Amino acid sequence: AFFRRFVLTDGMRDNAVLTEVGARNLEGSFGLVPQAPRDTDSNRRFEDAFRAAFPQRALDALFIRETYDSVMMLALAVERARGTGRAAVRDALRQIATRPGETILPNEWAKAKQALGAGQDIDYLGAAGHHEFDENGDVQGSLAHFEVRGTAFNVQDAIRVAQDWRVIAGVRVDDVTLDLLNRRTGVQTRHD
């Protein structure tokens, strides 16, 4: 007997999966994917610039916003550090993405460079959300719950990870133990 419902990973949110397996066979299947809310000025600015530069490309590629933000943030950190020294760039990453500062949105390289050149603090608000680093060097993210409905993937909602970690895709996980391992520090955290 074939399963009726599947839990999908972010890599499975691909129209080729719906075509090859058949959307009717996946109806009601769901998953989580890293995704910031799409109704922000920074995301709209990114999408407008992307469509202008690549009118034939779709905006649904996995991690397209995160990739853009990581390149932009690295470039801003190198500019802030005035060089490529490892420690200076590391420290500058926090400085370019932490409040307070002149707000910098995607595709505002000239504005950012001018502000940094004038010695001003900046706060980059990326296409994938705000990338403010915590004391461990981690950035709070968000997830979107998606479901197969009809012939397409339907994104249900965005979930802020640090605030709503006990509710995933509408399912309470209070009775499940979550073991999280911080790869940088090797510290394991248990959530019961």
Secondary structure, DSSP 8 states (H G I E B T S, - for coil): ---S--EE-GGG--HHHIIIIIHHHHTT-EEEEE---S-SHHHHHHHHHHHHH-TTS-TTSTTHHHHHHHHHHHHHHHHHHTS--HHHHHHHHHHHBSSSSEEE-TT-HHHHHHHHHTT--EEEEETTEE--B-TTS-B--EEEEEEEETTEEEEEEEEEHHHHTTEETTEE-TTS-EEEE-TTT--EEEE-
